[in-house]
Amino acid sequence: MLFSTVKTLISGGEFDAVTFLVELASLLFVVFCLLPVHEFAHAFVATKLGDDTPRLQGRLTLSPFAHIDPIGAIMIFVFGFGYAKPVPVNISKFKNPRSGFALTALAGPVSNLIMAFLSYIVGALFARFAPSASFFNLLYIFFFYAAQVNVSLAVFNLLPVPPLDGSRILAVIIPQKYYFKMLQYERYIVIVIFALLFTGVLSVPLNFINSAVSSLFMKIAFAIAGI
């Protein structure tokens, strides 16, 4: 991430411009191409479960401009963790409001995990069939880095705090009055999350989970590619 690059330069480490540009391209790809899929998944599942609010609000689309949240996008570039604008839903329109709300919330992180897995497979295939071509090596790095960011997005968005998807799952578990009370402090919670990421307090456990999930996906991807 950009924050890691800055720390490397400060510590006197060597700066690899090519790798940095490929990673930056991967982040742009995630923000403008894959993150919209995350939000579209929310809107699609909500619509299928009977709530037309996302469609009426213009969120049943893959256009990135309908979904990107500036602060959430900046967090992705800096920390590798972030979010987009929450998809509005009306839980009263679900046949089963509690399960419908939870399934809609889960749809986003699940879409990230699916995209991560597919990206690892594509990257592994490039590594398998074009190991010596420098251009394909860059594509290998590109897809693997995009996969890692997708895993990070899935794990991060499952944290049970607003505006993340995990808070919507939490809403199914705790009484509504406590959930709406928590929403009142959403702006302050975002600031706290920034601080915890910047100091590494939150990044350490999240990176541990990310590494475990990524390692599992990589092993399966390499097996499929025959490596």
C-alpha positions in Angstrom: 0.0 0.0 0.0 1.1 3.6 -0.3 1.6 3.8 3.4 3.9 0.8 3.3 5.9 2.5 0.4 6.3 5.7 2.4 7.5 3.7 5.4 10.0 1.8 3.2 11.4 5.1 1.9 11.7 6.6 5.4 13.5 3.5 6.6 16.0 3.8 3.8 14.7 0.8 1.9 14.9 0.4 -1.9 12.1 1.7 -4.0 10.9 -0.5 -6.9 9.1 1.8 -9.3 7.8 -0.9 -11.6 6.3 -2.9 -8.7 4.9 0.2 -7.2 3.2 1.2 -10.5 1.8 -2.3 -10.9 0.4 -2.2 -7.4 -1.1 1.2 -8.0 -2.7 -0.1 -11.2 -4.1 -3.0 -9.2 -5.6 -0.6 -6.6 -7.2 1.5 -9.4 -8.6 -1.7 -10.8 -10.1 -2.6 -7.4 -11.6 0.8 -6.7 -13.1 1.4 -10.2 -13.9 -2.1 -11.3 -14.1 -4.5 -8.4 -15.5 -2.3 -5.6 -18.5 -1.6 -7.7 -19.1 -5.3 -8.0 -19.1 -5.5 -4.2 -21.9 -2.8 -4.0 -23.8 -4.3 -7.0 -23.9 -7.6 -5.1 -25.6 -5.8 -2.2 -28.1 -4.2 -4.5 -28.7 -7.4 -6.5 -29.4 -9.6 -3.5 -31.6 -7.0 -1.9 -33.6 -6.6 -5.1 -34.0 -10.4 -5.4 -35.2 -10.6 -1.8 -38.0 -8.1 -2.6 -36.5 -4.7 -1.9 -36.4 -2.3 -4.9 -34.8 0.6 -2.9 -31.3 0.0 -4.4 -32.7 0.0 -7.9 -34.7 3.2 -7.3 -31.6 4.8 -5.7 -29.6 4.0 -8.8 -27.4 1.5 -7.1 -28.3 -1.6 -9.2 -25.4 -0.8 -11.5 -21.7 -1.5 -12.0 -20.9 2.1 -12.6 -18.1 3.1 -10.1 -19.5 6.7 -9.8 -22.6 5.4 -8.2 -20.8 3.6 -5.4 -17.4 5.2 -4.6 -17.0 6.9 -1.2 -14.0 9.3 -1.3 -12.8 8.5 2.3 -13.3 4.7 1.7 -11.4 4.9 -1.5 -8.5 6.8 0.1 -8.3 4.2 2.8 -7.9 1.5 0.1 -5.0 3.3 -1.5 -3.3 4.1 1.8 -4.0 1.0 3.9 -5.5 -1.6 1.5 -8.7 -1.6 3.6 -11.7 0.5 2.7 -15.3 0.7 1.8 -17.8 2.3 -0.7 -21.1 4.1 -0.1 -23.5 1.8 1.7 -26.4 0.5 -0.5 -29.7 1.8 1.0 -32.2 -0.9 1.8 -35.7 -1.0 3.3 -35.8 -4.1 5.5 -39.6 -3.9 5.8 -39.8 -5.0 2.1 -38.0 -8.3 2.8 -40.1 -11.3 3.3 -37.9 -12.1 6.3 -36.4 -8.7 7.4 -33.7 -10.0 9.7 -32.3 -12.8 7.4 -32.8 -10.5 4.3 -30.8 -7.8 5.9 -28.0 -10.2 6.9 -27.9 -11.9 3.4 -27.7 -8.5 1.7 -24.8 -7.4 3.9 -22.9 -10.7 3.3 -23.3 -10.4 -0.4 -20.6 -7.7 -0.7 -17.8 -9.5 1.2 -18.7 -12.8 -0.5 -18.3 -11.2 -3.9 -14.9 -9.9 -2.9 -13.8 -13.4 -1.9 -15.1 -14.8 -5.2 -13.2 -12.2 -7.2 -10.1 -12.8 -5.1 -10.2 -16.5 -5.8 -10.7 -15.9 -9.5 -7.8 -13.4 -9.6 -5.5 -15.9 -7.9 -6.4 -18.5 -10.5 -5.7 -16.1 -13.4 -2.4 -15.0 -11.7 -1.4 -18.6 -11.2 -2.1 -19.4 -14.8 0.1 -16.6 -16.0 2.9 -17.9 -13.6 2.4 -21.4 -14.9 2.4 -20.8 -18.7 4.5 -17.7 -19.0 7.0 -17.8 -16.2 9.9 -16.1 -18.1 8.1 -13.4 -19.9 8.5 -10.1 -18.1 5.1 -8.7 -19.3 3.3 -11.7 -18.0 5.2 -11.5 -14.8 3.7 -8.0 -14.3 0.2 -9.5 -15.0 1.0 -12.1 -12.4 1.8 -9.4 -9.9 -1.2 -7.4 -10.9 -3.8 -10.2 -10.4 -2.2 -11.4 -7.2 -2.1 -8.0 -5.7 -5.7 -7.3 -6.8 -6.6 -10.7 -5.2 -5.0 -9.7 -1.9 -6.8 -6.3 -1.8 -10.1 -8.2 -2.5 -9.4 -10.4 0.5 -8.6 -7.4 2.6 -11.8 -5.7 1.6 -13.9 -8.8 2.5 -12.2 -9.2 5.9 -12.3 -5.4 6.7 -15.9 -5.0 5.7 -17.0 -7.8 8.0 -15.9 -5.7 11.0 -19.1 -5.1 13.1 -18.9 -1.3 13.0 -20.6 1.3 10.7 -20.4 2.0 7.9 -19.1 -1.5 7.2 -21.1 -4.5 6.2 -20.4 -6.3 9.5 -22.5 -3.6 11.3 -25.5 -4.6 9.2 -25.0 -8.3 10.2 -24.7 -7.1 13.8 -28.0 -5.3 13.5 -29.7 -8.7 13.1 -28.2 -9.8 16.4 -28.6 -6.8 18.7 -31.8 -4.8 19.5 -32.5 -2.1 16.9 -32.3 0.8 19.4 -28.7 0.0 20.1 -27.9 -0.4 16.4 -29.4 3.0 15.5 -27.6 4.5 18.5 -24.3 3.2 17.1 -25.1 4.8 13.7 -25.2 8.2 15.3 -21.5 7.9 16.0 -20.5 6.7 12.5 -18.3 9.6 11.7 -16.3 9.3 14.9 -16.0 5.5 14.4 -14.4 6.1 11.0 -11.8 8.4 12.6 -11.1 5.8 15.2 -10.7 3.1 12.5 -8.2 5.4 10.7 -6.2 5.9 13.9 -6.1 2.2 14.6 -5.0 1.4 11.1 -2.4 4.1 11.1 -0.9 2.8 14.4 -1.1 -0.8 13.3 -3.3 -1.8 16.2 -6.0 -2.9 13.8 -3.8 -3.8 10.8 -1.9 -6.6 12.6 -5.0 -8.8 13.3 -6.5 -8.0 10.0 -3.3 -8.9 8.1 -3.1 -12.1 10.0 -6.6 -13.1 8.8 -5.9 -11.8 5.3 -2.7 -13.9 5.1 -4.6 -17.1 6.2 -7.3 -16.6 3.6 -4.9 -15.6 0.9 -2.7 -18.6 1.6 -5.6 -21.0 1.3 -6.8 -19.4 -2.0 -3.2 -19.4 -3.4 -2.7 -23.1 -2.6 -5.9 -24.0 -4.4 -5.1 -21.7 -7.4 -1.6 -23.1 -7.8 -3.1 -26.6 -7.6 -5.6 -25.7 -10.4 -2.8 -24.2 -12.5 -0.6 -27.3 -11.9 2.2 -25.6 -10.1 
